[in-house]
Amino acid sequence: MTESTNDIILKDFFDKNRREIADNGFSQRVMRHIPHRRSNKLAQLWSWGGVSLALLLFFALDGWREMLSILCETFVQTAQIGIIQQDWQALFVAVVVLLILGYRRICSLA
């Protein structure tokens, strides 16, 4: 890729007029205000605790059975409305898109 004349002129200008700015302890002050690792670990502990509690409740309250019931009910209602009128290709595309989005969401949580 070729650089335009303006890019070359700007690059030369900034190279010639580069100045170092004195730090005067600024970096040290910033580093002192960054949260410590202990608070990050505490936040992670709370997050893992919440996820564990959610999974425990999901399995304890038969979440799988409820999900399967909802999916079956949705399928039955769709069939009752008129399966002959369904566009199978659009339905297939919608299912594939939902599966991909769900997979990407699960991967983003890791």
C-alpha positions as CSV (number, residue, x, y, z in Angstrom):
1,M,0.0,0.0,0.0
2,T,1.4,3.4,-1.0
3,E,1.4,6.3,1.4
4,S,-0.1,9.6,0.2
5,T,1.9,12.8,0.1
6,N,0.0,14.1,3.1
7,D,0.8,11.0,5.1
8,I,4.5,11.4,4.4
9,I,4.5,15.1,5.3
10,L,2.7,14.4,8.6
11,K,5.1,11.5,9.4
12,D,8.1,13.7,8.7
13,F,6.6,16.6,10.8
14,F,6.0,14.4,13.8
15,D,9.3,12.7,13.6
16,K,11.2,16.0,13.6
17,N,9.1,17.6,16.3
18,R,9.0,14.7,18.8
19,R,9.5,15.7,22.4
20,E,9.7,13.6,25.5
21,I,7.4,14.7,28.3
22,A,8.7,14.5,31.8
23,D,6.9,11.9,33.9
24,N,7.3,13.6,37.3
25,G,6.0,10.5,39.1
26,F,2.7,10.3,37.1
27,S,3.1,6.6,36.3
28,Q,3.7,5.8,40.0
29,R,0.6,7.6,41.0
30,V,-1.5,5.8,38.4
31,M,-0.1,2.5,39.4
32,R,-1.0,3.1,43.1
33,H,-4.7,3.7,42.1
34,I,-5.1,0.5,40.1
35,P,-7.1,-2.0,42.1
36,H,-5.1,-4.8,43.7
37,R,-5.3,-8.4,42.6
38,R,-7.0,-9.4,45.8
39,S,-10.2,-7.4,44.8
40,N,-10.1,-9.1,41.4
41,K,-9.9,-12.5,43.0
42,L,-12.8,-11.6,45.3
43,A,-14.9,-10.6,42.3
44,Q,-14.0,-13.8,40.6
45,L,-15.0,-15.8,43.7
46,W,-18.4,-14.1,43.8
47,S,-18.9,-14.7,40.1
48,W,-18.0,-18.4,40.4
49,G,-20.2,-18.7,43.5
50,G,-23.2,-17.1,41.6
51,V,-22.7,-19.4,38.6
52,S,-22.4,-22.5,40.9
53,L,-25.6,-21.5,42.8
54,A,-27.5,-21.0,39.5
55,L,-26.4,-24.4,38.2
56,L,-27.3,-26.0,41.5
57,L,-30.8,-24.5,41.4
58,F,-31.1,-25.4,37.7
59,F,-30.5,-29.1,38.4
60,A,-32.3,-29.2,41.7
61,L,-35.5,-27.6,40.3
62,D,-35.4,-29.9,37.1
63,G,-34.4,-27.1,34.7
64,W,-33.7,-29.7,32.0
65,R,-37.2,-31.0,32.2
66,E,-38.7,-27.5,32.0
67,M,-36.6,-26.6,29.0
68,L,-37.5,-29.9,27.2
69,S,-41.2,-29.2,28.1
70,I,-41.1,-25.7,26.6
71,L,-39.3,-26.9,23.4
72,C,-41.9,-29.8,23.0
73,E,-44.8,-27.4,23.6
74,T,-43.4,-25.0,21.0
75,F,-43.0,-27.7,18.5
76,V,-46.5,-29.0,19.1
77,Q,-48.0,-25.6,18.7
78,T,-46.1,-24.9,15.6
79,A,-47.3,-28.2,14.2
80,Q,-50.9,-27.4,15.1
81,I,-50.8,-24.0,13.4
82,G,-50.1,-25.6,10.1
83,I,-47.0,-27.6,9.4
84,I,-47.9,-27.7,5.7
85,Q,-47.5,-23.9,5.5
86,Q,-44.1,-23.9,7.1
87,D,-41.1,-22.9,5.0
88,W,-38.7,-25.7,5.9
89,Q,-35.7,-23.9,4.5
90,A,-36.3,-20.8,6.6
91,L,-37.0,-22.9,9.7
92,F,-33.7,-24.8,9.1
93,V,-31.8,-21.5,8.7
94,A,-33.3,-20.1,11.8
95,V,-32.4,-23.2,13.9
96,V,-28.8,-23.1,12.5
97,V,-28.5,-19.4,13.3
98,L,-29.8,-19.9,16.8
99,L,-27.4,-22.8,17.4
100,I,-24.4,-20.7,16.2
101,L,-25.4,-17.7,18.3
102,G,-25.8,-19.9,21.4
103,Y,-22.5,-21.6,20.8
104,R,-20.7,-18.2,20.4
105,R,-22.4,-16.9,23.6
106,I,-21.2,-20.0,25.5
107,C,-17.7,-19.6,24.1
108,S,-17.6,-15.9,25.1
109,L,-18.4,-16.8,28.7
110,A,-15.3,-19.0,29.0
